[in-house]
Amino acid sequence: MKTLIIAEAGVNHNGDLALARKLIEVAAAAGADRVKFQTFSADRLVTTQGRKADYQIQSTDAGESQHAMLRRLELTRDMHDELIAHCRLQGIQFFSTGFDVDSIDLLVRLGLDSFKIPSGEITNLPHLRHVGGYGKPVILSTGMASLGEIEAALLALEQAGTRRTQITVLHCTTEYPAPMAEVNLRAMLTIRDAFGVAVGYSDHTRGIEVAIAAVALGASVIEKHFTLDRNLPGPDHKASLEPDELRAMVTAIRNVEQALGVGTKFASPSELKNRPISRKSIVAARAIEQGEIFSIDNLTVKRPGTGISPMRWDELVGRKSARRYARDEPIEP
């Protein structure tokens, strides 16, 4: 099964269309399936009194409000059009998280055929109902959520018209960067088993190993923030991958997908040629005369495995030799 890899540009474009286009190019070159932005209006998303998260304060102007910060990071309709066109040119799918009802409707008008619900909206019932009413595939992030909150969100989406089979639930730790000790990756499996849904992982840790581990555990979707340079100003750059790291993550995930295989145990084609070299046969431990009784004293097991299998040892011990054998000569059937 191929993992859907979403390269999360988010707001790392810093409101600069040229930077956003470059992010698209980096995501495409890395081999990601989608590049994801964020569609919102600061006026609809946060009050003018809303405070920043600690990680945002550390990486942006501490005296600036969350509203003012987000206002600088909005994408206009025209910018969306340009980014979608650039994605087509680069051969990668455009994707975006809509943070409010109007933004969701805009994305639908722009032709998006699936939605991403961010962790912060998992308890936003009107938002869930609006998204669910479209009946399109949904990726639901669950940072900060309990199992009960996930269950309620799934129910809201289903009651609005989205089938559970259309929903992929992403485990997530909403901190930037997320501490390794708080990742709790096995919770992804708990979500899968509790609700019978496809699962994935939205990764905010430093590095790429947790995303790769998630794929090995069964994630069908991986979402990861990336940037051109972690030293750029802005709220999410510090917790993002740089281009070489994004490329390494995609390559590693594709390798893991191949390595996971089909689950049936069998000798692979490349193994078959090594089997006679690595396995052993029953051979003469010393010279054996014709008519001599085979025993643990005159038989041994050595490579190559081109003769009688050592699993037939008990068939030989106690029988008479039909001919003379030199030392190390394979015993014939």
N, C-alpha and C positions, 0 to 999 in steps of 0.2 A: 504494500500500500504506500502510495506517495504522500508524504507529508506536505500540507499546504504551508509554505513559508512566507510569512508576512513581514516585510521589512518596514518597520514603523518609523517613518520620517517625522510624524507627529507635527510638532511646532518647531522642529529644528531648522526650518527654513528662515526663521527670524523675521518673517514678513517680507522676505526678499524673493521675488519670483525667479531670479537667476539662480539663487542658491537652491530653491526648490527643484528647478530643472536639473541641477547637478546631482541632487539627491536621487532623483529618478534614475539618472544615468548610472550612478553607483549601485543602486539596488538591482538594476537590470544586469549590469556586468557581474555582480556577485552571484547571479542565478536565482534570485528570489522570485516567487510566483506573483506576489503583489507588493506594491508600495503603498503604504497607508498614510494619509494625512488626517487632519481633524477639522471638521466643519462646524462652526459655531458663531454665534454673535455674543460678544461680551455682555451686551445689555440683557440678553435673554438667559445667559448662563450664570451670572453672579451679581450680587448686589454691589453697590459702590463701597460698602463697608466690609465686604468679604476679605478675610486675611489670607495671606499666602501660607502654604505649607513650609515647614522648616527648611526643606531642601531647596525650595524656591527662593526663600530669603537669602540662603547662602550663595546662590548662583545668579541672583539678579539684584537690582537696586532695592535695598532693604526698605527704603522709604516709599516705594511705589506700591499701590494697592494691587490686589489680584486682578481687579477689573481693568485697571490701566495697563497692566502687563498683557492681559489677554487681548485687549483692544489692538495692541501692536501686532498681534499674531494672527489676526483674522485673515481668512482668504475670501476674496470677493467672488462673485459669480464669474466674472471675466477671468480671474486667476484660475478658478476651477476648470474652465473651458481650455485654457492654455495648458494646464497640467495634464488633463485627460488626453489632449492631442499629443503632448510630448511622450506620454506613456505608450500610446499607439506606435509612435515613431521608434521608441526604444524596445518594443516587444514585451512590455510588462503590463500587468493589469493594474489600473488605478483603483484605489479603495480609500474610503474615508469613514471615520467615526462621526456620526451626527449626534450632537449633544442636546438638541432640542427638537421639538416637533417641526418647526419651519425648516430646520437644517435637514431633517430626514426627508421632507417633501422635496427639497431642492435636489438632494442626491438621487431621488427617484426620477425627477425630471431630467437629470443628467445621464440617466440610463443605468445606474447601479442596480444589480439584481440580487444583492444580498446586503445585510446590515451588520454593523458591529455595535454592540451595546457596551459602553465602558463600565468599569466597576462602580463608578460614582452614581450611575443611573439604575443600578440593580434594584433599588427600593423606590424608584420613581414610577408609580403605577400608571399615571397618564401616559408617560413616555413608552412604557412597556406595551400598553394597549395599542398605542398608535403604531408602533413598529409591528406588533403582532398582527394588526389588521391588514397589513399588506400581504401576509401569507408567503413571504419570501424567506430564504435561508437566513439564519441568524447566528452570529458568533457572540456569545455572552461571557463577558469577563466577570470574575467573582472575587476580586480583591476586597478584603475587609468583611466578607460575607460569611454568615453561618449557613449550615445545611438548610435550616428552616427558611432563611431568606432566599436561597437558591430555589428551593421548592416553590415558594410563593411566586417568584419571578417566572419560573417555568409554567406554572399554572396560569398566570396572567397572559403570557404569550399564547398558550394553547387556547384559552377561552376566547382570545381575540381573533384566532384564525390561523395560527402557525402550528403545524404538526411538530410533535417532539422529535420525529426523525429528521426535521429540518434544522434542528438546533444543535450547535456544538458549544459545549461549556468549557471555558478556559479557567484552569486554576491560576491564581495570581497572588502575589504579595505586593500590596500597594505601598511601597517605599522605594526611594530612588537614591542610591542603589539599595536593593533588598539584601539584608544580611543573610548569609548562607544558613545560619542556624534557624532562620525564620521562614525558609522556603517551604518546608513541609511537603515535598513533592509527592509523597504517597497519598496526600489528600486528593490528588487528581484521580487516583484509582477509586477512592472512596466515593467521589462524585459519580464516577462512571457506574459503579455497582449500585449506588443508592437510587439513581434516577434512570438508568438504562439509556444514557445519552452518549454520543460521541464526545470525546474530551480532548483538550489540548492544554497548552501552557503559554501564558503571557509572561515573559521573562524580564525582570528588572534587576537581576544580579549583574555584577561585574563579570566579564569573561563569557565564555561560550559553553562551558562544560555542563551547566544545569539544563540548558536547552537540549543538548545532545542526549543527556540522560533521560529527559522527558520523552524523547522519541523512542529510546530503547524500552521505556515503560509502556508505550502505546499511544503517545500523543499523536493526533491526526492533524493538528494545527500548531504551529509555533509562531509567536509574535515577538519581535525583538526590536527595540529602539536602536537607531543608528544615526550617525552624524558624519560630517566631513572632518570635524576636528573637535575633540572634547574640550578644547580651550576656548571655543567660541562662547560669546555671552548668550545666556538664555537658560530657562529652567531645567531642560532635560538633557543637555549635551553631556554633562558629567557622567550620567548613568547610561550612556549610549556606546555602541560599538563604533569603531572607526572602520573605513572601507576594507582594509586588509582583514580585519577581524570578522566582519560580516561575510566576506568571501570564504574565510576559513570555516565559519559556522555552517554555511550552506553546504560546502564540500563534505564536512564531517557528517552532517545529517544524511546526505545522499549515500555516503558510505555505510552508515549505520542501517539505513533502509535495506541496502543490498545484503548486509550481514545478517539481518533478522531472518531472512529467508521465509520458507513456507511452514516450518514447524515439524515436518516429517523427517525422521532420522534415517539417512541412507548414505552410502558411500558416494561422494560426489565424483564427477568425471575426472577431476584433477587428482583425487585420492586414489582412484583405481590403479593408476600406473605405479603408485608407490606401495600398493598392498603386498606384492610378492617380495619387494625389497625390505620392507619393515617387519613383516611377519616371519614366522619360523616354521620349520618342518622337523619331523623326527628323522634323525640321522644316527649313524653308528658312532658310538663313543670311542670305540677301538675296533680293531679288526674282529670280524664275526665270521665263524666258520659255518659252512652249510650244515643244517640240522641242529645248530646251537639254539638254545631257548633264549628268546628275547627277554631281557630283564632290565631293571633299573641300573645295572652295572654296565651293560653293553649298549644301552640306548641313551641318547641325549637330545636336546632340542636346540637348534641353531638356525640362523638365517642362511639362505633365503627361504621364503615361504612358497616354494614351488613344488614341494613334495607332499607327504601325508601330513595333515593338520595335527598339531599336538593335542587337539580335542579328541583324537582317536587313540590316545595313548593306551587306554585300558584294553582296546581291541588287540593291540600287538603284544603287550607284556604277557608272557606265558606261552606264546606260540613259537613253533620252530621256524628257523630261518630257511627259506627255500633255496638260498644260494649263499655264496661267500660275499661279505661286504668289507671294503677298506674303511679305515677311519674317516669320518666326516661324509661318507657316502650316504645320500638320502635312501631311506628304506622304501622299497617299492610296495605298492598295494598288494 
